[in-house]
Amino acid sequence: MSRRIAITGLGVFSPIGNGQDEFWRHLIAGTVGTGPIQAFDTSMFDAHNGGEVKHFEPARYFQVLNPETCGRTTQLAVAAAKMATEDADVLNAGYQLERIGICMGTTMGNQSIVEEENNRHIYAGPDLSAEHVSYYVETCITAAIAQELAVEGPCHVVPTACAAGNYAIGWGADMIRDGLVDVAIVGGADALSRGGFAVFHRLGAIADDVCQPFDRDRTGMLVSEGSGAIVLEDYDRALARGAKIYAELLSYGLACDAHHPTAPHPEGLGAQASMRRALKDAGQDTAAVSYISAHGTGTHANDASESAAVRSVFAEQADSLPVSSIKSMLGHTMGAASAIEAVVCALTIHHGVIPPTANYRTSDPACLQEVVPNQALERPVNVALSNSFAFGGNVSTIVMKRV
């Protein structure tokens, strides 16, 4: 019999708040956390808005490593992982340290170090230390978490771009089900990157002002930063130790439609396959799903493609099923996006409140119609499905349920 997976800890850093309580309060209030970017000079662009994590003090979350040596993505990842493990109290639960694994997703990795070096060349600044440069490597993200938490299990980084958080969650669940670990600390992190901003700007994908997923007048996405971490635990062990269980992770689905390097398939073929695989593995039919956390970037291509995929999978249910995109408030946090959205799904199930899609004004016939607009919806959620799509056609879906 397959081992059940409990979600017992949550950690989050985002443009609308840090920590579960502050984040959730602003999320259900529909707070928009995007605005003029302060992290780098945007004067060379004709777009200037994005999402930044504010009031973040990395030193609070580091006891072993020097946080100034690490890149900002590593700092955000360590902070979220530490917050999640403290929430779950899992390091005091008697687990063997070699039975606790880590898997985190990322898009840009520690790109901040590359950009610091670029700035040094432009402005003739002092050399970066060799140690700091060495922390650019993506594996330093999970290595730093392992060092700070003193855990000794398998340690992975999944760099599958903007779907990476869900990939990491799926990998963590597999490690538990395969008997490799009893606990997996999983999620995703990305710092705001000038390079990432430039890529999306060059693609013409950045919104004029705010992000308006599924709205007829949407103009694009907003590049952002953040981190999300969840603690996955063998369900029976979690239950036996009296852990708080936010939700049960049922399954994940993966697909790659290989349609285009940056554009989604117009009919969402990869998204269809991913959702169907996730539901089949979960043993759930479409009628069981209470809520969809959409990828919902706010670009014309993504929102229409995702809507077509959901309509194909859910048929007549598609336009009556509550759906929201938190990117309307946070912007697109890259490799952290689906990890933060997993935190949201767990809290949605736990509280029985569906977060809104901010900035939503006018429905688009090409898009889903039951978008939760601007105000949170109080409704019990038994099964939540969360989509995440990435460049190259990489698609991931997770499914969780109330316990």
C-alpha positions in Angstrom: 0.0 0.0 0.0 1.3 3.5 -0.9 2.4 5.6 2.0 0.1 8.6 2.7 1.7 12.1 2.8 0.8 14.7 5.3 1.6 18.4 5.0 2.6 19.5 8.5 4.6 22.7 8.1 4.5 25.9 6.0 7.0 28.7 5.4 6.6 31.6 3.1 8.3 34.9 2.1 6.5 37.0 -0.5 5.8 40.6 -1.7 2.6 40.7 0.4 4.0 39.4 3.6 6.4 37.0 5.4 5.3 34.2 7.6 2.0 32.3 7.4 -0.1 34.7 9.4 0.9 37.9 7.7 0.9 36.3 4.3 -2.6 34.8 4.7 -4.1 38.0 6.1 -3.0 40.0 3.1 -3.8 37.2 0.6 -7.4 36.9 1.6 -7.7 40.7 1.7 -6.7 40.9 -1.9 -3.6 43.0 -1.2 -1.5 43.8 -4.2 2.2 43.7 -3.3 3.7 44.7 -6.6 5.0 48.2 -7.5 8.1 50.1 -8.7 11.2 47.9 -8.5 13.8 49.1 -6.0 16.4 46.3 -6.3 17.9 47.5 -9.6 17.7 50.4 -12.0 14.8 49.9 -14.5 15.3 53.2 -16.4 16.6 51.3 -19.4 13.3 49.6 -19.7 9.8 50.9 -20.5 8.3 48.8 -17.7 9.2 49.3 -14.0 6.9 47.2 -11.8 7.6 43.9 -10.0 7.3 42.2 -6.7 9.9 42.3 -3.9 10.1 40.7 -0.5 10.2 43.4 2.1 11.5 43.5 5.7 13.6 40.4 5.1 16.5 40.0 7.6 18.5 36.9 6.5 20.7 36.9 9.6 17.6 35.9 11.7 17.5 32.5 9.9 21.3 31.6 9.8 23.3 30.2 12.6 25.9 28.1 10.7 26.7 29.9 7.5 27.4 33.6 6.9 24.2 34.8 5.0 26.2 37.5 3.3 28.3 34.8 1.6 25.1 33.2 0.2 23.1 34.5 -2.8 19.6 36.0 -2.1 17.8 32.9 -3.5 19.7 30.7 -1.0 18.8 33.2 1.8 15.1 33.1 0.9 15.1 29.3 0.7 16.8 28.8 4.0 14.4 31.2 5.7 11.3 29.5 4.3 12.7 26.0 5.1 13.5 27.0 8.7 10.1 28.6 9.1 8.3 25.4 7.8 10.3 23.0 10.0 9.6 25.1 13.1 5.9 25.2 12.2 5.9 21.4 11.9 8.3 21.0 14.9 9.6 18.1 12.9 13.2 18.3 14.0 12.1 17.5 17.6 9.9 14.6 16.6 12.5 11.8 16.9 13.2 11.3 13.2 16.7 10.1 12.3 18.5 13.0 10.6 19.5 10.8 7.6 15.7 10.1 7.1 15.0 13.8 6.5 15.4 14.9 2.8 15.3 18.2 1.0 14.2 19.2 -2.5 13.9 22.8 -3.7 13.0 24.2 -7.1 14.4 27.3 -8.7 14.4 29.2 -12.0 17.3 31.7 -11.7 19.2 30.1 -8.9 21.7 32.5 -7.3 21.6 34.9 -10.2 22.2 37.8 -7.8 25.9 36.8 -7.5 26.3 36.9 -11.3 24.6 40.3 -11.4 26.9 41.6 -8.5 29.9 40.6 -10.6 28.4 42.3 -13.6 27.9 45.4 -11.6 31.5 45.2 -10.5 32.7 45.3 -14.1 30.4 48.2 -15.0 31.1 50.4 -12.0 34.7 49.2 -11.3 33.9 48.0 -7.8 35.9 45.7 -5.6 36.4 42.1 -6.4 33.8 39.6 -5.0 35.3 37.1 -2.6 36.0 33.7 -4.1 33.8 32.1 -1.4 30.9 34.3 -2.3 31.3 33.5 -6.0 31.4 29.8 -5.2 28.0 30.0 -3.7 26.5 30.7 -7.1 26.1 27.0 -7.8 22.4 26.0 -7.6 23.1 23.0 -5.3 24.2 25.5 -2.7 20.6 26.3 -2.1 19.7 22.9 -0.6 23.2 22.4 0.8 22.7 25.6 2.9 19.3 24.3 4.1 20.9 21.0 5.1 23.7 22.7 7.0 21.4 25.1 8.8 19.0 22.4 9.8 21.7 19.7 10.4 19.7 17.1 8.4 21.5 14.4 6.5 19.1 12.9 4.0 19.0 13.2 0.1 19.4 16.8 -1.0 18.2 17.9 -4.5 17.6 21.0 -6.5 15.2 20.9 -9.4 15.8 23.7 -12.0 12.6 23.2 -14.1 12.0 27.0 -14.3 8.6 28.3 -13.2 7.1 24.8 -12.6 10.0 23.8 -10.3 8.2 24.1 -7.0 5.7 21.5 -7.9 8.4 19.3 -9.3 10.2 19.5 -6.0 7.1 18.7 -4.1 6.5 15.6 -6.3 10.1 14.5 -5.8 9.8 14.8 -2.1 6.6 12.8 -2.0 8.3 10.1 -4.1 11.2 9.9 -1.6 8.7 9.2 1.2 6.7 6.7 -0.8 9.8 4.9 -2.0 11.0 4.6 1.6 14.1 6.7 1.2 13.0 9.2 3.8 10.3 9.8 6.4 10.2 13.6 6.1 10.9 15.8 3.0 11.4 19.6 3.2 10.3 20.8 -0.2 9.4 24.0 -2.1 11.0 26.7 -4.2 12.8 30.0 -4.1 13.9 32.7 -6.5 15.3 36.2 -5.9 14.3 39.1 -8.1 16.7 39.2 -11.1 17.6 41.9 -13.5 18.4 39.2 -16.1 15.0 37.5 -15.6 13.3 40.8 -15.8 15.1 41.6 -19.1 14.1 38.2 -20.6 10.4 38.7 -19.9 10.6 42.4 -21.0 12.2 41.3 -24.3 9.4 38.8 -24.8 6.8 41.6 -24.4 5.3 39.8 -21.5 5.4 42.4 -18.7 2.2 44.1 -17.7 1.8 47.8 -18.1 0.8 48.3 -14.4 -0.7 45.4 -12.5 -1.2 41.7 -13.3 -4.8 40.8 -14.3 -5.0 37.1 -14.8 -8.0 35.9 -16.9 -9.2 39.5 -17.4 -10.1 40.5 -20.9 -7.9 43.6 -20.7 -4.8 41.8 -19.2 -1.5 43.1 -20.4 1.0 40.6 -19.0 2.8 39.3 -16.0 5.1 40.9 -13.4 8.5 39.5 -12.4 8.7 38.9 -8.7 10.6 37.0 -5.9 9.9 34.9 -2.9 10.1 31.5 -1.3 7.8 28.8 -0.2 8.5 25.6 1.8 6.3 22.8 3.0 7.1 19.9 5.3 5.9 16.5 3.9 5.7 13.7 6.4 4.7 10.1 6.5 1.0 10.5 7.3 0.9 7.7 10.0 4.0 9.0 11.7 2.6 12.5 11.7 -0.7 11.4 13.1 0.9 9.3 15.8 3.0 12.2 17.1 0.0 14.5 17.1 1.3 16.8 14.4 -0.9 19.6 13.0 -1.9 18.4 9.5 -2.9 21.1 7.1 -3.8 18.8 4.3 -2.9 15.5 2.7 -0.8 15.6 -0.5 -2.4 13.1 -2.8 -0.4 13.1 -6.0 1.3 15.0 -8.7 1.3 14.9 -12.5 4.1 15.9 -15.0 4.1 16.6 -18.7 6.1 18.3 -21.4 4.3 19.3 -24.6 7.6 20.5 -26.2 5.6 23.0 -28.2 7.8 26.1 -28.0 10.7 27.4 -25.9 8.6 30.1 -24.3 5.0 29.8 -25.5 2.4 27.3 -24.2 0.6 25.0 -26.5 -2.6 26.8 -27.6 -4.8 23.9 -26.5 -2.8 23.3 -23.4 -1.9 19.7 -24.3 0.7 19.4 -21.6 -1.5 20.9 -19.0 -4.3 18.5 -19.9 -2.0 15.5 -19.6 -0.6 16.8 -16.3 -4.0 17.4 -14.7 -5.3 14.0 -15.9 -2.3 12.2 -14.5 -2.5 13.9 -11.2 -6.2 13.2 -10.8 -5.7 9.5 -11.8 -2.9 9.0 -9.4 -4.9 10.7 -6.7 -7.8 8.4 -7.3 -10.1 11.4 -7.7 -12.5 12.3 -10.5 -13.0 15.9 -11.7 -16.3 16.2 -9.7 -14.3 15.9 -6.4 -12.2 19.0 -7.1 -13.4 22.0 -5.1 -10.8 24.6 -6.2 -8.2 25.2 -8.8 -5.1 27.3 -8.0 -4.3 28.5 -11.5 -0.8 29.2 -13.0 -2.6 32.4 -14.2 0.3 34.6 -15.2 -1.8 37.3 -16.8 -0.4 36.9 -20.3 -2.8 36.4 -23.2 -1.2 33.2 -24.3 -1.0 31.5 -20.9 -4.4 32.3 -19.6 -6.2 31.2 -22.7 -4.1 28.0 -23.0 -4.7 27.1 -19.3 -8.4 27.8 -19.7 -8.6 25.6 -22.8 -6.9 22.8 -20.9 -9.1 23.1 -17.8 -12.2 23.1 -20.1 -10.9 19.9 -21.8 -10.3 18.1 -18.6 -13.3 19.3 -16.5 -15.8 19.7 -19.4 -19.1 21.4 -18.3 -17.7 21.7 -14.7 -14.9 24.0 -15.8 -16.8 27.3 -15.8 -18.5 26.7 -12.5 -15.4 25.6 -10.5 -13.8 28.4 -8.4 -10.4 29.3 -9.7 -8.0 32.0 -8.7 -4.5 33.2 -9.5 -2.4 34.7 -6.6 0.0 36.1 -9.2 -2.4 39.0 -9.4 -1.2 40.0 -5.9 2.4 38.7 -5.8 3.5 38.8 -9.3 5.3 35.8 -10.8 7.8 34.5 -8.2 9.5 32.2 -10.8 10.7 28.9 -9.2 9.0 29.8 -5.9 5.6 30.3 -7.6 4.1 26.8 -7.4 5.7 26.3 -3.9 3.9 29.4 -2.6 0.8 28.3 -4.3 1.1 24.9 -2.6 1.2 26.8 0.7 -1.9 28.7 -0.4 -3.8 25.5 -1.3 -2.9 24.0 2.1 -4.2 27.1 3.9 -7.3 27.3 1.7 -8.2 23.7 2.7 -7.3 24.4 6.4 -9.3 27.6 6.7 -12.1 27.0 4.2 -11.4 30.3 2.4 -10.5 30.7 -1.3 -8.2 33.6 -2.1 -9.3 36.1 -4.7 -7.9 37.1 -8.1 -7.1 40.8 -7.6 -7.4 43.4 -10.4 -10.1 41.3 -12.1 -12.7 43.5 -13.8 -14.0 42.1 -17.1 -14.4 38.4 -18.0 -12.9 37.1 -21.2 -14.9 34.5 -23.1 -11.6 32.7 -24.0 -10.9 32.2 -20.3 -12.4 30.5 -17.4 -15.5 32.2 -16.0 -15.7 31.2 -12.3 -12.7 33.4 -11.4 -13.0 34.5 -7.8 -12.9 38.2 -8.2 -11.2 40.7 -5.8 -12.8 39.3 -2.6 -12.1 36.0 -0.9 -14.8 33.3 -1.0 -15.6 31.5 2.2 -16.3 27.9 1.1 -15.1 24.5 2.3 -12.5 23.0 0.0 -12.2 19.2 0.0 -9.8 18.8 -2.9 -7.5 21.4 -4.4 -5.6 21.2 -7.7 -2.7 23.5 -8.4 -1.2 24.1 -11.8 2.3 25.3 -12.7 3.7 25.8 -16.2 7.2 26.6 -17.4 9.2 27.5 -20.5 10.0 24.6 -22.7 6.5 23.1 -22.2 7.3 21.8 -18.7 4.1 21.4 -16.7 3.4 20.2 -13.2 0.2 19.7 -11.2 -0.3 18.7 -7.6 -3.5 17.6 -5.8 -4.2 17.8 -2.1 -7.2 17.2 0.1 -8.7 18.0 3.5 -8.3 15.4 6.2 
